[in-house]
Amino acid sequence: MSVSTASPGASFPSPPGGFAPAPVQSNRRNVELFLIVCAIVITTVSLILVEASQEQSVTWDLGKYALTYAALFLVAHLAVRRFAAWADPLLLPIVALLNGLGLVLIHRLDLADEQSAVYFGLPTPSPDANQQVMWTTLAIAGFVTVLIFLRDYRLLARFSYTLGLAGLILLVIPAILPSSFSEVNGAKIWIRLPGFSIQPGEFAKILLIIFFASVLVAKRDLFTTAGKHFFGMDLPRARDLGPIIVAWMVSVGVLVFEKDLGTSLLLFTTVLVMLYIATERVGWVLIGTGLLALGFVFAYNLFGHVRVRVSTWLDPLGDYNNTGYQISQSLFGLATGGIAGTGVGSGRPAQVPFAKTDFIVATIGEELGLIGLSAVLLLFLILVIRGLRTALAVRDSFGKLLAAGLSFTIAVQVFVVVGGVTKLIPLTGLTTPFMSYGGSSLVANYLLLAILIKISDSGRRPAQPKKKGPAPIADVTTEMLPRL
């Protein structure tokens, strides 16, 4: 073993020109490309397993879905490489894998529907996976459009009131439409037209998050002003409670007029967390929690559909053949999957109503087991954590609050969905981001992802050296001019 005997004052040779140049920073776009290729491979292999289990042969559907999926996310990667070169390299690959697994499960459920149709002598239904591919194409197009045209996310703050008003209008439209144009399964959350339907609340949540982020940053001094001191906490003043009261009234209005417990809970919880992040005061959390409990008691006592959901949550087997059938089948499927699952294509997830939308988590749990479901939840956890790291890295307050709000709304949505499917909380009707079948949720979440990537690009981009301008007048050297 040799020990260096160089004295502390010894000098070492320097490179020509003095100090060594700083290492070139990498934007890690090649890492993102590698991870996207991994997601494409996992999705393709999963499709092969589904085909092998259900059809015992490889059909054209496999190549069609795999090639389209690969092309879409390679295009998305090129757009990020060109228009958000310094963005977090994990955000897009995680979403690509979640989207791919969702496509695999939807295709698997399509095959189950075809088998059921043949067994009962019914016409073969059109595959929903084709529609999901179309919606994914539209979502990627929206994603790329935001990356191209949203040069600076801070421009959103200038139009915050307009965007907030647009969000409220999108929430109100289904409530005022006749039930034939807006109601599905008891919830008035749709705009239904011949051959076309959209769920405006998915887009309204993004607009409202932008609005609240801008207002909280602009009025932060008001919200941080101490009010009454109670048990070691500073409660806000009564006249400063406007934003949270407005959020509560909007949430209760959605619950009352649209019978949508999920969106109501999602909106209010996200705004409450953004208030806490902006002010760092526990008093806002206590007041918000109290308002949330008050709203729940109010809804439970006045609306029958809320009482039905609570009673079904408490005892799903009590009305097994009616309101409890869906959650009961979900629990049976999760129990059947156990630790390792039945294998992709080998379970019976189609027994659960709405397995492609509200209950796709039950399909994951049955065929991939607790291990697979935990892996999916871990992907969502990493996505949320990277979003919160983006909020820490960005330099301006609006970007911090907006990134935190967008990240947290994904976390709340996943918690509410998984909690409902596993009977932790009452069912709410929300869908799993990036995985469930449906266009509105998919397109809206890709728009959310694009904004988050633009914020990440700004936060991770190296600081550019300032250009040297003309020297200040005080620093200009003086010179003697000869007398003419």
Buried (B, 14 or more C-beta within 10 A) or exposed (E): EEEEEEEEEEEEEEEEEEEEEEEEEEBBBEEBBEBBBEBBEBBBEBBBBBBBBBBEEEEEBBEBBBEBBBEBBBBBBEBBBEBBEBBBBBBBBBBBBBBBBBBBBBBBBBBBBBEEEEEEEEEEEEBBBBBBBEBBBBBBBBBBEBBEEBEEBBEBBEBBEEBBEBBBEBBBBBBEBEEEBBBBEEBBBBBBEEEEBBBBBBBBBBBBBBBBBBBBBEBBEBBBBEBEEEEEBBBBEEEBBEBBEBBBEBBBBBBBBBBBBBBBBBBBBBBBBBBBBBBEBBBBBBBBEEBBEEBBEBBEEEBEEBEBBBBBBEEBEEBEEEBBBBBBBBBBBBEBBEEEBBBBBBBBBBBBBBBBBBBBBBBBBBBBBBEBBBBBBEBBBEBBEBBBBBBEBBEBBBBBBBBBBBBBBBBBBBBBBBBBBBBEBBBBBBBBBBBBBBBBBBBBBBBBBBBBBBBBBBBBBEEEEEEEEEEEEEEEEEEEEEEE
